């Protein structure tokens, strides 16, 4: 593997981030012997190269300290991903944001058929969604074919997006009617 920046060197050497220098050296010798290219059936050149790189970084106190800072930030980021994935409210909010973007673009196209485009700054303002989050939703809506980029660079709802918006609106109306009938 040529890209060693994405490797977790502690995982490569199968040790804890709190491991002593002796443990780093011991696990390096054990794993290097196991995966050495001349070893026969357990030989793995790629794995061996990873082990050598991990040992090179973790045995040097300065390199290890610099690596530990990056490793800690990466670990914290991974935990926030796990927390976000477990937060079901986030998925519901995503659906609301996408519906809001489509609704704004629907109304914009309906009001001015020949000038239907919206810029990202305008969408941020109208939807109340920060750019970092809005970028994800715009990517998704473009990939689905529900919005498109116009020749002038602005974004506009597509015919598929109009259909999607109208079907969502009809579903909401039908649900309200059912709820109102149950109350009576």
N, C-alpha and C positions, 0 to 999 in steps of 0.2 A: 504494500500500500504506500503510495507516494505521498499522500496527504496525511502527515502525522499530527496536524493541528487538531483534528477531530478525535484523536485517540484519548482514552482515559488511561494514562500510564499506570495508575494504581490497579486498574482492572487488568491491564496487560500482564503485570507482574503478579496479579492475584494477591494483592496485599491491601491493607488498610492505609488511608492517608496518614495515620498516626504511626506507621511502621518505622522502626529504627533503621539506621544505616546498615547495621548488620543483617537485618531481615531483608532489606532491599538487595544486598549483595548475595545472600543465601538463595533467595528466590530467583535472582537472575541466573546464577550458576545452574540451579536445578532446571529451570525452563529452557535456558540456552542449550544445555546438554540434550534435553528431550527433543527440541525442534531444530537442532543444528542440521544444515543441508546435507551433511555426510552421514546422518543418522540412519538412513534406510527408510523403514516403514513409517516412522514418526516424523520424518523430515518435513519441514514446512518453511520455505524460504521467506515468505511474507511474514509469517508469525515470528520467525527468528529476527527479522529486521525490526519489527515492532518492539520486541524484547530488548534488543540492543539499544534502540533509541530511548525507550523508557528508562533503562538503566543509566544511560548517559546523562539524562536530565535529572533523575531522582538521586543519584549518588553525589552530585555536585550541590553543595548547600545553597549557593546563589541561584543556580538554575532551578533548583527545587522550590525555593522561596517564591521566585517569579511564577513558576508553574502553579504553585498552590493558590496564588491569588486568582489566576484564571480558572483553576479547577473549582474553587469555591463559588465564583460568580456563575459558572456554568451549572453547578449543582443547584444553586438557588433558582436559576432560571428554569431548570428542569422541574423543580418542585412547583413553581408557579404555573407551569404548563399542566401538571397533574391536577393542581387545585382548580384551574380554569376548566379542564375537561370534566371534572366531577361536579361543577357548578351548573346544574340544569337551567337555572335562571338565565345564564349567559346565552344558551341556545334559544330560549324564548325571546330574549332581547334582540338576538340576531335576526330572527324572523320579523320582528316589529320594525327594525331598522330597514330591512330590505323592502317591506311593504310600504314604509314611509317614503323611501327613495323612489320606488315605482309610482306611488300616488302623486308625488310632486311632479315627476316627469310626465305622467299621464295628463295632469291638469295643465301643465305648461304647453304640451303639444296640442291639447284640445283648445286652449285659448288662442294660440298662435301657430297654426299648422305649418306656416312657412318659416318660422323662427323658433323651433322647439328646443334648442340646445340649452343646456345648463353647464356652467363651469363647476369645478370641484369646490371652489370657495363659496359659491352660491348654494350648492347642495349642503355644505357644512352648516351654513347659516340657517337654511330652511329646515334641515332635519335635526339640528342640534347635536350632530355627531362629529367627534373629532376626526381629523384627517387620517390618523393612523388606523382607526377602526373603519372609517368610511372607505379607505383604499381596498381593504379586504372585500367589502360588500360590493364595491364597483367591479372588482375583478370577477367575483362570482356571477353577478348579474350579466356581465359581458360574456362570460363563458357559456352561460345558459342561453344566450341570444336574446335576453329580455331588454338589454339596452345596447346602444351602438355608439361609436364615435363618429361624429359628423366630419365633413371636409374641413370645417373651421376649427376642429379640435374639441369642440364642446360635445357633451354627452346628451343623448336623447333616447326616449323609450322607443322600442321597435314594435312592429305589429304583434310579435309573440308576447312582448311585454304588456301590450294593451290587453291581449287575450287573458294573460295571467292576472292582471289587475282586476279585470271585469269578473273573472271566475272567483277570485278571492272575495270581491265585493258581494257577489251573489251568494256565496257561502255564508258570509256574515249576516246578510239579510235573512236567509233561510233559518239560520240558528236563532235570530231574534224572534222570528215569527213562531218558531217551535216553543221557545221559552215563554213568549207572551201567551200562547194558547194553553200552556201548562199552568200558568198562574190563574187563568180564568176559571 
